[in-house]
Amino acid sequence: MSRQRFIGKKLIRSLLPIALVMVVAIVVTVGWIVYTVTQPPRRGYLVTPQSFTQISGPVMKAEDAAWRNRDGTEARGWLLRGPTGAPAVVMLHRYGADRSWVFNFGVKLHEATNFTILWPDLRGHGLNPPIKWSSFGKRESDDVLAALDYLAALKDEKGLPLVDDRLGVYGVELGAYAGMRAAMHDPRVRVLALDSVPSGPDDLLRAAIKAETGIDNPAMQFLARMGAWVYLPRSFDNLQSCKIAAALRGRHVFLLSGADAGNLRNSTAVLARCFQAGEVESATDLPLSGLNLPFTNGEQEESYDRQIIEFFNKMLRPPEEGGKQ
């Protein structure tokens, strides 16, 4: 054996343990990142129907609701019933939030329209969630379909269907993506108001990694995305919002975003071009988006609420009540 080959083998043997340690460290780091972001941050609800009633009085009668997702897992939310035969709207929050983030706005929508309102916690979100992890959109969209089934099965005191077959969805970020993806499979969803829509689950995952771990390195982001595919087999994909939009026909869509939404403002503006002409309205230059709506007040909040309420009232109300189709 030549001296050069001997030295080369000795060098490889000496470096191999270091390389193995580095590989293990990378695998452990990627595993930690993926586990961290698929377990969304949880905190106490900002408001509940009970605490809201203490302030507003007993007029508002939202109730706890529970149903089964299509994969057999448990789902939960709050329900505010409208009159028999009225449309219903499902309110979907952002990643890292919970149903309480859109509660006040849902109450305002109910007061203005008398529609039935349902606030689900997206999977992995809220206090002590029955499902501990988030899939960044794919499974959440299936869960939204189950929520729509729950609404369709509701009965009034006479045993009649409580909700009309005209359903609406309001969603922010993850909720917006899950809502429009569900609408692709359920024609009962006639109207969607979508705030700060990501271009796909990869965008949500990338933002969550940066927000929850502080890591914004492209190489680690790439490895984390690969890790998500491994950690969530059959539950994570990157179906693009534009492709979903192209599949939606005959729906009324209102896209919103604002100065506080960062890259999501751009992705929402781009998404508007993916819908058929005449089916989408857009307001992506708002002073604020729904991402931080619970922490805003005053004229800007009222303007935001009013635009969406008027949109749902116009597009979702049955024609005999003066709604536009």
Buried (B, 14 or more C-beta within 10 A) or exposed (E): EEEEEEEEEEEEEEEEEEEEEEEEEEEEBBBEBBEBBBBBBBEEBBBBBEEBBEEEEEEBEBEEBEBEBEEEBEBBBBBBBBEBBBBBBBBBBBBBBBBBBBBBBBBBBBBBBBBBBBBBBBBBBBEEBBBEBBBBBBBBBBBBBBBBBBBBEBEEEEEEBBBBEBBBBBBBBBBBBBBBBBBBEBEBBBBBBBBBBBBBBBBBBBBBBBEBBEBEEEEBBEBBBEBBBEBBEEBBBBBBBBEBBEEBEEBBBBBBBBEBBEEBBEBBBBBBEBBEEEEBBBBBEBEBBBBBBBEBEEEBBEEBBEBBBEBBBBBBBEEEEEBEE
